Amino acid sequence: METFDVVVVGSGPGSEPVWSSAEGRSVAVVERALVGGACPYLACVPSKSMLRSAAVWGTAADPEFAPFFLGPVDPALAFRQAVRRRDRAVHDRDDFEAAERLRRSGARLFRGDGRVVEPGVLDVGGVRIRYRDLVLVTGSVPILPPIAGLGSITPWTSEDALTTSELPESLVVVGGGPVGCELGLLFATFGTVVTIVQRADRLLPREEPAVAETLTERLDTLDVRTLPGTTVVDVAPRGAGVHATLDIGRPVDADRLLLAVGREPRAQDLGLENLGVEVRAGAPVPVDERCRVVGAENVWAAGDVTGIASYTHTADYQGRVVAANLRGEDARADYRAVPRSVYTDPSVVAVGHTEASARDAGIDPLTARADIGETARSVTEGVHQGWVRLVADPARGVLVGATGVGGRAEEWVSELALAIRAEIPIRVLADVVRPFPTFSRVLDGPLRELARARKHSAATGR
């Protein structure tokens, strides 16, 4: 039986920081599917590639930019071209290069499912290997909602939607979270008649209410029907499509039904019970601030399987925390400023608290807002939809939350994440010189407003 210093189960974003910084230790990586995880092949990269293609094609139909294009392109043709571009971006879902990069690092790749059979021993398809430290990076799986008749149809998951070459004439999206909004907008841009059914009372319910208002307005321009506060209770085949019954009594017929109600950690069938760790179905593997699995010796976890801020960048961060601890450092994860990104058009990015969650945390917040249209860059780019809203703690004089919509907020949100994480005084942030003309200058006004309000608050003792 071979023995490795570190065995990593899963090869997603949380895995690479571990095997790429082994520093003389022997490492084995166990992967049941594609080396690199879902993000490069089935999630982040293909979705952003398709959304970019949709945005460019949509620009050609914009009266402001149409004269710059040679002529109109049929939606079906544009979609086919977008699919070709997507498949190039994901190497046609071939993980050869990723596997070779892993091998060149000195790590040993085992293909198959990994399961702990006893402390220190992992079984991979009948082959047993020993480990001194075990790292779980097994990701997540789509949640199947309790819809009657679901077994009678073949619903799409996000992975199906991002590997298909089919452009359906109509689509029902179950779920109005990040994935549902991104994919709903994507297919609607190419002409699909889209209905988004959302159980919560608004889209992206975790974020500021104004986010849902802006995004709903944008979806309306694409004739997307959004049904908040609604659930699908029953589905049945209807010809080659699907007949969905809603709890409001209204049926919806469509060519396809897309399930986008969320994902749950893939923590089952890992043999954790053999380590004394019991994890119920759908629950995350519990970890401490060092990303060590609670209740187990020399076992660590990173990424979606932990259930903490399930984003690729979180997985990478947790992987770096694990790698540092394996090197003997004392690394601890801090999740106060993990950005939450939705790559719709306009994009939505948030970090830290909303106004409501700040109040729930016992903060009496100051808030300030500005519109993207107030920046010079909005004129040069022809982009006018969007805004930023900042949430501050007046007692400490620091930002505790921010939300940006549009204006490439995903590119400048890191400034806000750093401000929250490092607790940079608002007076310092208000004094920062930002380049002209950029969308990031939308921060200037709100930060100065907060600095003045905080100064007044301190002076009056209120």
C-alpha positions in Angstrom: 0.0 0.0 0.0 1.5 3.3 -1.1 1.8 6.1 1.5 1.5 9.8 0.8 2.1 12.8 3.0 -1.0 14.4 1.7 -4.0 13.0 -0.2 -6.5 15.4 -1.7 -9.9 14.1 -2.7 -11.1 16.4 -5.5 -9.1 18.6 -7.8 -11.1 21.8 -7.9 -9.9 25.3 -7.1 -9.4 24.5 -3.4 -7.1 21.6 -4.4 -4.4 23.4 -6.5 -3.0 25.5 -3.7 -2.3 22.3 -1.7 -0.7 20.2 -4.4 1.2 23.1 -6.1 3.0 24.1 -2.8 3.9 20.6 -1.5 7.5 21.6 -0.8 9.0 18.2 -0.8 6.0 16.3 0.5 4.5 13.4 -1.4 1.0 14.3 -2.7 -1.8 12.3 -4.3 -4.9 13.8 -5.9 -8.0 11.7 -6.3 -10.5 12.9 -9.0 -13.7 11.2 -10.0 -14.5 13.5 -13.0 -12.5 16.3 -14.6 -9.2 17.5 -13.2 -9.7 21.1 -12.2 -13.3 20.6 -11.0 -16.5 21.9 -12.4 -15.6 25.6 -12.7 -13.3 25.4 -15.8 -15.5 23.1 -17.8 -19.1 23.2 -16.5 -19.7 26.3 -14.5 -17.8 29.6 -14.2 -15.7 29.6 -17.4 -18.4 28.4 -19.8 -21.1 30.6 -18.3 -19.0 33.8 -18.4 -17.9 33.0 -22.0 -21.5 32.6 -23.1 -22.6 35.7 -21.2 -19.8 37.7 -22.9 -20.8 36.5 -26.3 -24.4 37.4 -25.5 -23.4 40.9 -24.4 -21.4 41.5 -27.6 -24.2 40.2 -29.8 -26.7 42.3 -27.9 -24.5 45.3 -28.5 -24.9 44.9 -32.2 -28.7 45.4 -31.8 -28.2 48.5 -29.6 -29.0 51.6 -31.8 -26.0 53.4 -30.3 -23.6 50.7 -31.5 -25.4 49.1 -34.5 -23.6 51.3 -37.1 -20.3 49.8 -36.1 -21.4 46.3 -37.1 -21.5 44.9 -40.6 -25.0 43.7 -40.4 -27.6 41.8 -38.3 -26.8 38.2 -37.2 -29.6 35.7 -36.7 -30.1 34.7 -33.1 -29.7 31.0 -33.8 -26.5 31.6 -35.7 -25.2 33.9 -32.9 -25.9 31.2 -30.4 -24.1 28.6 -32.4 -21.1 30.8 -32.6 -21.2 31.5 -28.9 -21.3 27.7 -28.2 -18.2 27.2 -30.4 -16.4 30.0 -28.5 -17.5 28.5 -25.2 -16.2 25.0 -26.1 -12.8 26.5 -27.2 -12.6 28.2 -23.8 -13.2 25.0 -21.9 -10.9 22.9 -24.2 -14.0 20.9 -25.3 -14.2 19.7 -21.7 -10.9 17.8 -22.1 -8.8 17.9 -18.9 -5.6 16.6 -20.4 -3.7 19.8 -19.9 -4.9 20.2 -16.3 -3.9 16.6 -15.6 -0.5 17.2 -17.1 0.1 20.3 -15.0 -0.8 18.4 -11.9 1.6 15.6 -12.8 4.4 18.0 -13.5 4.0 19.4 -10.0 5.1 16.0 -8.8 1.6 15.0 -7.5 0.2 11.5 -8.3 -3.2 11.5 -10.0 -5.7 8.7 -9.1 -8.9 8.5 -11.2 -12.0 7.4 -9.3 -14.1 7.9 -6.2 -12.2 8.2 -2.9 -13.6 6.8 0.3 -12.1 6.5 3.7 -12.1 2.9 4.9 -10.3 3.5 8.2 -8.2 6.4 9.7 -5.2 6.9 7.5 -6.5 4.7 4.6 -8.4 5.7 1.5 -9.9 3.4 -1.1 -9.9 4.5 -4.8 -11.7 2.0 -7.0 -10.3 -1.0 -5.1 -6.8 0.5 -4.7 -5.9 1.5 -1.2 -3.5 4.3 -0.3 -2.3 5.6 3.0 -2.3 9.3 4.0 -0.8 11.4 6.8 -3.1 14.3 6.0 -6.3 14.1 4.1 -7.9 17.2 2.3 -11.5 17.0 1.1 -12.3 19.2 -1.9 -15.3 17.3 -3.3 -17.4 20.3 -4.3 -21.2 20.2 -4.5 -24.1 18.8 -6.5 -27.3 20.4 -7.8 -30.3 20.3 -5.4 -33.4 18.5 -6.9 -36.4 20.4 -5.5 -39.5 18.4 -4.3 -41.6 18.8 -7.5 -44.2 16.1 -8.3 -43.6 14.4 -11.6 -39.9 15.5 -11.9 -38.9 11.9 -12.7 -41.3 12.0 -15.7 -39.2 14.6 -17.6 -35.5 15.3 -18.2 -34.8 18.6 -16.6 -31.7 20.6 -17.2 -29.2 21.5 -14.5 -26.8 24.3 -14.9 -24.3 21.8 -16.2 -26.7 20.7 -18.9 -27.4 24.3 -19.9 -23.7 25.1 -20.2 -22.8 22.1 -22.3 -25.8 22.1 -24.7 -25.8 23.3 -28.2 -29.6 23.6 -28.1 -31.3 27.0 -28.1 -34.8 26.2 -26.8 -37.7 28.4 -28.0 -39.0 28.6 -24.4 -37.5 27.9 -20.9 -38.8 27.7 -17.4 -36.1 28.5 -14.8 -36.8 27.2 -11.3 -34.9 29.5 -9.0 -34.1 33.2 -9.0 -30.6 33.1 -7.4 -27.3 33.8 -9.2 -27.4 30.8 -11.5 -31.1 31.2 -12.4 -30.6 34.9 -13.2 -27.4 34.4 -15.2 -28.8 31.6 -17.3 -32.2 33.2 -17.7 -30.7 36.4 -19.0 -28.3 34.4 -21.2 -31.0 32.4 -23.1 -33.4 35.4 -23.2 -30.7 37.5 -24.9 -30.6 34.9 -27.7 -34.4 35.0 -28.1 -35.6 32.2 -25.8 -38.9 33.0 -24.1 -37.9 32.7 -20.4 -40.0 32.4 -17.3 -38.2 32.6 -13.9 -40.1 31.1 -11.0 -38.7 32.2 -7.6 -39.9 30.9 -4.3 -38.6 34.0 -2.4 -40.4 37.3 -2.7 -37.7 38.7 -5.0 -34.7 37.8 -7.1 -31.4 37.5 -5.3 -33.1 37.7 -1.9 -29.8 37.8 0.0 -28.9 41.2 -1.5 -30.2 44.7 -1.1 -33.9 44.9 -2.3 -32.8 47.5 -4.9 -30.8 44.8 -6.7 -33.9 42.8 -7.5 -35.6 46.0 -8.7 -32.8 46.8 -11.1 -32.4 43.2 -12.3 -36.1 42.7 -12.8 -36.2 45.9 -14.9 -33.4 44.6 -17.1 -35.0 41.2 -17.5 -38.3 43.0 -18.5 -36.4 44.6 -21.5 -35.8 41.0 -22.7 -39.4 40.0 -22.1 -38.4 37.7 -19.3 -41.4 36.9 -17.1 -40.3 36.8 -13.4 -42.7 35.2 -10.9 -41.5 35.9 -7.3 -43.2 34.3 -4.4 -44.1 31.3 -6.6 -43.2 27.6 -6.7 -43.5 24.9 -9.3 -45.6 22.1 -7.7 -46.0 19.6 -10.5 -44.5 18.9 -13.9 -45.5 16.5 -16.7 -44.4 15.9 -20.3 -46.1 17.9 -23.0 -45.1 16.7 -26.4 -41.3 17.2 -26.6 -41.5 19.8 -23.8 -42.8 20.2 -20.3 -46.0 21.4 -18.6 -45.4 23.0 -15.3 -48.1 23.8 -12.7 -47.5 26.6 -10.3 -48.8 27.1 -6.8 -50.7 30.2 -8.0 -52.7 27.9 -10.3 -51.2 29.2 -13.5 -49.6 26.6 -15.8 -46.5 27.3 -17.9 -45.5 25.3 -21.0 -42.0 25.3 -22.2 -39.5 23.3 -24.3 -37.2 23.0 -21.3 -37.2 23.2 -17.5 -34.0 24.4 -15.8 -33.4 23.6 -12.1 -31.4 26.3 -10.4 -32.5 26.2 -6.8 -29.0 25.9 -5.5 -26.4 23.2 -4.7 -25.5 21.1 -1.7 -22.2 19.9 -0.5 -21.0 16.5 -1.8 -20.2 15.1 1.6 -21.9 11.7 1.3 -20.2 8.4 0.5 -16.8 9.7 1.6 -16.5 7.3 4.5 -16.3 10.1 7.1 -18.3 7.9 9.5 -15.1 5.8 9.7 -13.4 8.8 11.1 -16.1 9.4 13.7 -17.6 12.3 11.7 -21.3 12.0 11.0 -22.6 14.3 8.2 -26.3 14.2 7.4 -27.5 14.2 3.7 -27.1 17.6 2.1 -25.2 19.1 5.1 -21.6 20.5 4.8 -18.5 19.0 6.4 -17.9 21.1 9.5 -14.6 22.9 9.6 -12.9 25.2 12.1 -11.2 28.5 11.3 -8.1 26.7 10.1 -10.3 24.6 7.7 -9.6 21.5 9.8 -12.6 19.1 9.8 -14.2 19.2 13.3 -13.9 15.9 15.1 -11.2 14.3 12.9 -7.4 14.2 13.2 -5.3 15.4 10.2 -8.4 15.9 8.0 -9.0 19.2 6.2 -11.7 20.6 3.8 -12.0 23.5 1.3 -14.6 24.7 -1.1 -18.3 24.0 -1.5 -18.1 20.9 0.6 -17.7 23.2 3.7 -20.9 25.1 2.8 -19.1 28.4 3.5 -19.5 31.2 0.8 -19.7 28.8 -2.1 -17.7 30.6 -4.7 -14.6 29.6 -6.7 -12.6 32.3 -5.0 -13.6 31.1 -1.6 -12.4 27.6 -2.4 -9.1 28.9 -3.6 -8.8 31.0 -0.4 -9.6 28.0 1.8 -7.1 25.9 -0.1 -4.4 28.4 0.6 -5.3 28.3 4.3 -5.1 24.5 4.3 -1.8 24.6 2.5 -0.3 27.1 4.9 -1.4 25.0 7.9 0.1 21.9 6.3 3.4 23.7 6.1 3.2 24.3 9.8 2.0 27.9 9.8 -1.0 29.1 11.9 -3.4 30.3 9.1 -7.0 31.1 9.9 -9.8 31.9 7.5 -11.6 35.2 7.7 -14.8 35.4 5.7 -15.9 39.0 6.5 -15.1 40.3 3.0 -15.8 37.5 0.5 -17.3 39.1 -2.6 -20.6 37.7 -3.9 -20.7 38.1 -7.7 -23.5 37.6 -10.2 -22.5 38.1 -13.8 -25.7 39.3 -15.3 -26.0 42.5 -17.4 -25.7 44.7 -15.4 -23.5 42.6 -13.1 -24.2 42.5 -9.4 -21.5 42.4 -6.7 -21.7 42.6 -3.0 -19.4 42.2 -0.1 -20.0 42.3 3.7 -23.2 43.5 5.1 -26.4 44.8 3.5 -28.2 47.5 5.5 -30.6 44.9 6.9 -27.9 42.4 7.9 -25.9 45.2 9.5 -28.9 46.1 11.7 -29.4 42.5 12.6 -25.7 42.5 13.7 -26.4 45.4 16.1 -25.0 48.1 13.9 -26.9 51.4 13.4 -25.5 52.0 9.9 -24.8 55.0 7.8 -25.5 54.5 4.0 -24.7 56.4 0.9 -25.4 55.7 -2.8 -24.5 57.0 -6.3 -25.5 56.1 -9.8 -23.1 54.7 -12.4 -24.6 57.3 -14.8 -22.9 60.0 -12.8 -19.4 58.8 -14.0 -17.7 60.1 -17.2 -17.0 56.5 -18.0 -20.7 55.8 -18.4 -20.7 58.3 -21.3 -17.8 56.8 -23.1 -19.0 53.2 -22.6 -22.7 53.9 -23.3 -23.6 52.2 -20.1 -26.0 54.1 -17.8 -27.7 51.4 -15.7 -26.2 50.7 -12.3 -25.4 52.1 -8.9 -23.3 51.6 -5.8 -24.5 51.5 -2.2 -22.1 51.6 0.8 -22.9 50.6 4.4 -20.8 52.0 7.2 -20.5 51.6 11.0 -20.4 55.2 12.3 -19.1 54.0 15.7 -15.9 52.7 14.2 -15.7 54.9 11.1 -15.3 51.9 8.7 -17.2 50.3 5.9 -19.0 47.1 6.8 -20.7 46.4 3.4 -21.1 47.4 -0.2 -23.2 46.6 -3.2 -22.4 47.5 -6.8 -24.6 47.0 -9.8 -23.2 47.6 -13.3 -20.1 49.6 -14.2 -17.9 46.5 -14.1 -18.3 46.4 -10.4 -16.8 42.9 -10.2 -13.5 44.5 -11.2 -13.3 47.2 -8.5 -15.1 45.4 -5.7 -11.7 44.3 -4.4 -11.0 47.8 -3.2 -14.2 47.6 -1.1 -13.4 44.0 0.1 -9.9 45.2 1.2 -11.5 48.2 3.0 -13.9 46.0 4.9 -11.3 43.3 5.7 -8.6 45.7 6.8 -11.0 48.1 8.5 -9.5 51.1 6.6 -11.0 54.3 8.0 -13.6 55.9 5.8 -11.7 59.2 5.9 -8.7 57.5 4.2 -10.9 55.8 1.6 -12.5 59.2 0.8 -9.0 60.6 0.2 -8.0 57.9 -2.3 -7.3 59.2 -5.8 -9.0 57.0 -8.4 -8.0 57.1 -12.1 -10.1 59.1 -14.5 -12.2 58.1 -16.3 -13.1 54.8 -14.6 -16.3 53.4 -13.2 -14.5 53.1 -9.8 -14.9 56.9 -9.4 -18.5 56.2 -8.6 -17.2 55.5 -5.1 -15.9 59.1 -4.6 -19.2 60.8 -3.8 -20.6 58.1 -1.4 -17.3 57.8 0.5 -17.1 61.6 1.0 -20.7 61.7 2.1 -20.0 59.0 4.7 -16.9 60.7 5.9 -18.8 63.9 6.4 -21.7 62.1 8.1 -19.4 60.2 10.4 -17.6 63.5 11.3 -20.9 65.1 12.1 -22.0 62.1 14.1 -18.8 62.2 16.2 -19.1 65.9 16.7 -22.7 65.7 18.0 -22.2 62.5 19.9 -25.1 60.9 18.0 
